C-alpha cells in the first residue's frame, strides 16, 4: 500500500541567510511577486496571504525532493542553490526572533506528527529538527479514532500558536489511514504602529469600489511625516511599526479604477524602485480600518508556475524523505488573517502542503494620501528587507 504524507505550515514571509542574506531575501521576495501575478481573485475580492509561509512550507518539501522535482521546486520558488540552504533558514529564524522584544510580537513554532511505524529517512528528520527546530511526535493515523484525535490536536496547536486567528486548518477527512506525516509551522505577528492613530480622529467616509459604487467605512486619519513616493501611476506610503522593526507599505493607484492596470505593472523591480526612492514628506493620511481572512488552494497555481512534477503521482521524486519515489504533492492550501486598526496590525497565516503517496486643500508642500479606493499593501521586515505579508484590499471590511 502506498504511503501518504501531509505537511502543514503557518508562517510569515521572513527570510534571510547568515552567509548570503540578499540572495535568499531576493529569492523569496521574487516568488512573492510571481505569486501575486499568478493568484487571480474576483473583481471585488480581497486578497491576503503570506508568501513566506508558502515558501517555508515548500522549503521543507524541497528538503526531500530529488532530481528534476528538486530542480523545478528550486526554480519556481526562487530558492538559492546552496548546500547550506536549510541551515541558512535556521539562522534566519534566529535573526528574525532576535531584537523583537518590546517592538513587535513574532512567534514561530514548528512541529512534526509522524506515523509511528513508518520508515522515514533519519537524514530528513534531522533537517526538520535541527534546521527548523521541529519537535517530533509519533501518532497512529491508521486508526480512524486516533487520526481524528490527532487532527483536532494539530488544529488546537495551530490556534494556540496563532493566537486563535487560524482556526480549523485541517478539515474532517484531510487525514486518513494513508497519512504518514503532518509537519506544522506556525507564526503569529502583532505590531503596534510607531505613532498610533487617535481613535477620536477616526470617522466614516466613502470608499470607491472598482465598479464606481461607494460604501461608507471608518477611516483613520493622521497628519505626520512619512516615507512617501509618487509618480504618474501611484502614490506609495510607508507606515512604520514600533521602533521601525517592520513596516506596512501601501501602494495606491492614482486612478481610482486603476487597480487592474497597476497589478500588471507591479513587479519586484518596480517595488525595489519605489522602496529605494522613498523621501520623508509631511502627509495627511486617511486609511480605512479593515479586517480580512483569505483562504486559497494553490496546488494547480504552483504546478502551472513551474513545479508540475511535484504534483505528479507518476513522476514526483521525494526520495529524500523515504528513500523511495512513493510520495507526491496533492494540494497546497493557504489561509491568512489580518486586522488593521488605530493601534496597529495583527496577522497570522497557515499553509498546508498535502503529500500523498504515489477635506480643505493643504499647502503644496503637504502630500495627501487618501486610500479611499482599492490598494495593494505589504508588510515587510525592515531588518532583512523581507516581505512578510502581501495583500490587495478591494473592500475594507470593518473589524468587529
C-alpha positions as a printed Julia matrix, in Angstrom:
400×3 Matrix{Float64}:
   0.0    0.0     0.0
   1.3    3.44   -0.89
   2.0    5.88    1.91
   0.54   9.32    2.48
   2.39  12.4     3.76
   0.77  15.6     4.98
   2.63  18.77    5.87
   1.19  21.96    7.32
   2.83  25.34    7.7
   1.76  28.67    9.16
   4.5   31.23    8.84
   5.25  34.8     7.78
   7.26  35.65    4.71
  10.51  36.45    6.52
  13.75  35.29    5.05
  17.47  35.85    5.45
  20.72  33.9     5.32
  23.66  34.09    7.65
  26.04  34.0     4.69
  24.01  35.31    1.77
  21.08  37.35    3.09
  20.47  39.26   -0.12
  20.22  36.11   -2.22
  17.62  34.43   -0.01
  15.65  37.62    0.6
  15.57  38.39   -3.12
  14.56  34.82   -3.97
  11.63  34.76   -1.59
  10.54  38.28   -2.49
  10.7   37.45   -6.2
   8.43  34.47   -5.53
   6.05  36.8    -3.65
   5.57  38.85   -6.82
   5.31  35.78   -9.06
   2.53  34.52   -6.82
   0.84  37.95   -6.77
   0.52  37.79  -10.57
  -0.48  34.11  -10.59
  -3.27  34.29   -7.99
  -6.4   35.8    -9.51
  -9.42  36.73   -7.45
 -12.77  38.17   -8.43
 -13.07  41.91   -9.13
 -14.39  42.73   -5.66
 -12.44  40.15   -3.67
  -9.78  40.97   -1.1
  -6.56  39.02   -1.35
  -4.2   38.49    1.55
  -1.55  35.85    2.06
   1.89  35.16    3.45
   4.43  34.41    0.7
   6.96  33.28    3.25
   4.53  30.83    4.79
   4.24  29.23    1.38
   7.98  29.48    0.72
   8.85  27.87    4.04
   6.36  25.05    3.62
   7.81  24.34    0.19
  11.35  24.62    1.56
  10.6   21.71    3.85
   9.19  19.76    0.93
  12.28  20.78   -1.04
  14.46  19.12    1.6
  13.13  15.75    0.47
  12.95  16.43   -3.28
  15.43  14.94   -5.7
  16.34  15.02   -9.43
  14.04  17.05  -11.72
  11.44  17.52   -8.96
  14.05  19.3    -6.86
  15.1   21.48   -9.81
  11.52  22.54  -10.58
  10.78  23.47   -6.96
  14.04  25.41   -6.81
  13.26  27.39   -9.95
   9.6   28.04   -9.15
  10.26  29.15   -5.57
  13.45  31.08   -6.47
  15.4   29.19   -3.82
  19.15  29.75   -3.68
  21.33  26.89   -4.88
  23.44  26.21   -1.83
  24.34  23.21    0.28
  23.68  25.44    3.3
  20.15  26.34    2.2
  18.38  24.74    5.17
  20.96  25.78    7.76
  20.54  29.33    6.42
  16.87  29.08    7.35
  17.93  28.17   10.87
  19.98  31.36   11.08
  17.03  33.22    9.57
  14.66  32.09   12.31
  17.17  33.1    14.94
  17.76  36.53   13.43
  14.08  37.25   12.9
  13.33  36.42   16.52
  16.29  38.42   17.79
  15.57  42.01   18.78
  11.77  41.84   18.6
  11.25  42.27   22.35
   9.11  45.32   23.03
   8.86  46.11   19.31
   6.67  43.53   17.58
   5.34  40.14   18.58
   6.69  37.44   16.35
   6.04  33.87   17.46
   7.29  30.99   15.3
   6.78  27.33   16.2
   7.3   24.06   14.3
   6.06  20.54   14.98
   6.07  17.08   13.4
   3.38  14.41   13.76
   4.66  11.16   12.23
   3.16   7.7    11.71
   4.78   5.67   14.48
   5.66   2.6    12.41
   6.5    4.23    9.06
  10.13   4.44    7.96
  11.33   7.91    7.04
  14.99   8.63    6.46
  16.74   9.89    9.58
  18.54  12.44    7.41
  15.22  14.08    6.51
  14.03  14.32   10.11
  17.46  15.61   11.09
  16.96  18.59    8.76
  13.44  19.22   10.07
  14.56  19.08   13.69
  17.96  20.78   13.54
  17.31  23.45   10.9
  13.6   24.1    11.52
  13.56  23.31   15.26
  10.62  20.92   14.86
   9.54  18.63   17.68
   8.65  15.07   16.64
   5.51  13.33   17.88
   4.67   9.73   16.97
   0.97   9.07   16.31
  -1.22   6.48   14.62
  -3.01   7.7    11.51
  -4.1    4.17   10.58
  -6.65   4.09   13.41
  -9.64   6.28   12.49
 -10.3    7.47   16.04
  -6.65   8.23   16.71
  -6.31  10.01   13.37
  -9.29  12.26   14.12
  -7.88  12.97   17.59
  -4.56  13.95   16.01
  -6.32  16.29   13.55
  -8.07  18.05   16.43
  -4.81  18.26   18.4
  -2.99  19.78   15.43
  -5.74  22.36   14.9
  -5.64  23.3    18.58
  -1.86  23.62   18.38
  -2.12  25.93   15.35
  -4.82  28.04   17.02
  -2.68  28.42   20.12
   0.42  29.4    18.16
  -1.52  31.94   16.05
  -3.43  33.49   18.96
  -6.65  31.79   17.77
  -6.54  33.56   14.39
  -6.11  30.45   12.21
  -8.88  28.01   13.07
  -9.75  24.58   11.69
  -6.75  24.45    9.39
  -7.3   20.73    8.85
 -10.84  19.73    7.95
 -12.52  16.42    8.68
 -11.33  13.96    6.04
  -7.99  15.66    5.38
  -6.22  12.92    7.33
  -6.76   9.27    6.51
  -5.28   5.84    7.12
  -2.69   6.7     4.43
  -1.42   9.81    6.22
   2.18   9.38    7.27
   3.44  12.78    8.4
   2.0   16.17    9.37
   4.62  18.89    9.58
   3.34  22.14   11.08
   4.93  25.57   11.07
   3.03  28.36   12.81
   3.65  32.07   13.09
   1.83  34.97   14.69
   2.6   38.66   14.14
   1.46  41.73   16.02
   2.91  45.21   15.65
   1.87  48.49   17.25
   2.19  51.5    14.97
   5.22  53.61   15.82
   2.74  56.52   16.01
  -0.75  55.16   16.75
  -3.8   56.77   15.16
  -6.1   58.62   17.55
  -9.48  56.94   17.8
 -11.1   60.37   18.06
  -9.8   61.09   14.55
 -11.49  58.02   13.04
 -14.62  58.91   11.12
 -16.79  57.41    8.37
 -16.04  58.32    4.77
 -16.71  56.99    1.29
 -14.61  54.23   -0.23
 -14.9   53.87   -4.02
 -15.18  50.31   -5.27
 -13.82  49.17   -8.63
 -17.25  49.46  -10.26
 -17.58  53.09   -9.18
 -20.09  52.48   -6.39
 -19.26  53.86   -2.96
 -19.57  52.42    0.53
 -19.16  54.07    3.94
 -16.3   52.75    6.06
 -14.39  54.1     9.1
 -11.19  55.93    8.09
  -8.26  56.52   10.43
  -6.67  59.95    9.96
  -3.25  61.29   10.81
  -1.06  64.25    9.85
   2.63  63.42   10.19
   5.9   62.83    8.36
   6.17  59.56    6.4
   8.36  57.94    3.8
   6.49  58.86    0.62
   6.73  58.26   -3.13
   4.65  59.26   -6.11
   4.77  59.0    -9.88
   2.18  59.25  -12.65
   0.72  55.85  -11.76
   0.72  55.61   -7.96
   1.31  57.06   -4.55
   3.21  54.9    -2.04
   3.46  55.39    1.72
   5.37  53.55    4.45
   3.84  53.32    7.93
   6.38  52.03   10.47
   5.62  49.78   13.4
   7.16  50.38   16.8
  10.92  51.09   16.71
  10.88  50.61   12.92
  11.32  46.83   13.21
   8.72  46.35   10.47
   6.53  48.5     8.22
   3.35  48.45    6.21
   3.75  49.89    2.72
   0.63  50.93    0.8
   0.56  51.29   -2.99
  -2.38  53.43   -4.09
  -3.16  53.8    -7.82
  -3.68  57.39   -8.98
  -6.7   56.27  -10.99
  -9.47  55.18   -8.62
 -10.38  52.42  -11.07
  -6.78  51.62  -11.92
  -6.01  48.7    -9.62
  -6.1   46.22  -12.51
  -3.62  48.17  -14.63
  -1.35  48.7   -11.64
  -1.3   44.98  -10.89
   0.09  44.31  -14.35
   2.93  46.79  -13.82
   3.75  45.94  -10.21
   6.74  43.62  -10.23
   9.72  43.17   -7.94
  11.86  45.63   -9.91
   9.21  48.35   -9.59
   8.8   47.53   -5.9
  12.53  47.98   -5.25
  12.5   51.22   -7.25
   9.71  52.59   -5.05
  11.28  51.47   -1.77
  14.67  52.95   -2.68
  13.08  56.24   -3.82
  11.18  57.0    -0.62
  11.6   60.53    0.72
  10.33  61.92    4.01
   7.34  64.19    3.46
   4.63  65.79    5.51
   1.5   63.78    4.71
  -2.19  63.91    5.57
  -3.07  60.23    5.71
  -6.52  58.63    5.57
  -6.5   54.85    5.85
  -9.55  52.61    6.25
  -9.71  50.18    9.11
 -10.04  46.66    7.76
 -10.05  43.02    8.68
  -9.98  40.13    6.26
  -9.41  36.39    6.15
  -8.49  34.68    2.89
  -8.17  31.01    2.02
  -6.85  29.79   -1.32
  -5.94  26.46   -2.88
  -2.55  26.81   -4.55
  -1.88  23.34   -5.92
  -2.78  23.98   -9.54
  -1.3   27.5    -9.37
   2.11  26.28   -8.23
   2.04  23.48  -10.79
   1.34  25.98  -13.55
   4.1   28.23  -12.24
   6.66  25.54  -13.0
   6.7   22.71  -10.47
   4.32  20.28  -12.17
   6.46  17.22  -11.36
   5.89  17.67   -7.63
   2.15  17.2    -8.23
   2.51  14.14  -10.47
   1.9   10.71   -8.85
   3.88   9.1   -11.65
   6.85  11.47  -11.82
   7.41  13.13   -8.44
  10.69  12.3    -6.73
  10.71  12.86   -2.96
  13.09  10.01   -2.27
  14.97  12.32    0.07
  12.17  11.7     2.57
  11.76   7.94    2.39
  14.45   6.58    0.08
  11.72   5.74   -2.42
   9.72   7.64   -5.05
   6.44   6.98   -3.27
   5.18  10.5    -2.44
   3.74  13.44   -4.36
   2.09  16.76   -3.5
  -1.67  16.56   -3.91
  -2.63  20.06   -2.74
  -1.35  23.26   -1.17
  -3.88  25.14    0.98
  -3.17  28.59    2.36
  -5.08  30.71    4.86
  -4.2   34.16    6.22
  -5.71  36.76    8.53
  -5.1   40.5     9.05
  -6.72  43.13   11.28
  -5.68  46.8    10.93
  -6.89  49.41   13.43
  -5.73  52.6    15.17
  -3.29  50.77   17.43
  -1.55  48.51   14.95
  -1.74  45.3    12.93
  -2.42  41.68   13.85
  -1.71  38.99   11.29
  -1.29  35.24   11.01
  -1.03  32.7     8.21
  -1.09  28.97    7.58
  -0.04  26.82    4.65
  -0.92  23.14    4.32
   1.07  21.07    1.84
  -0.69  17.73    1.42
   1.56  14.98    0.12
   0.13  11.63   -0.84
   1.87   8.61   -1.94
   2.0    7.51   -5.37
 -11.18  67.85    3.01
  -9.61  71.63    2.94
  -6.81  71.71    0.39
  -3.42  71.66    2.1
  -0.39  73.72    1.11
   1.65  72.42   -1.89
   4.35  71.02    0.44
   1.89  68.74    2.24
   1.05  65.47    0.49
  -2.43  64.0     0.73
  -2.65  60.21    0.83
  -6.3   59.21    0.84
  -6.66  55.43    0.5
 -10.33  55.74   -0.49
 -10.18  53.19   -3.31
  -8.63  49.73   -3.89
  -4.95  49.45   -3.0
  -2.11  46.97   -2.67
  -0.2   46.59    0.59
   2.73  44.67    2.01
   4.13  44.23    5.5
   7.92  43.98    5.41
  10.64  43.22    7.92
  12.99  46.21    7.94
  16.0   44.34    9.3
  16.16  41.92    6.39
  14.0   43.6     3.74
  11.8   40.5     3.6
   8.16  40.77    2.59
   6.07  39.44    5.46
   2.57  39.7     4.03
   1.11  40.69    0.67
  -2.43  41.9     0.04
  -4.89  43.66   -2.24
  -7.75  45.41   -0.48
 -10.79  45.81   -2.72
 -13.4   46.21    0.04
 -12.18  47.29    3.52
 -14.4   45.17    5.71
 -14.61  46.6     9.21
 -13.22  44.65   12.14
 -15.77  43.82   14.79
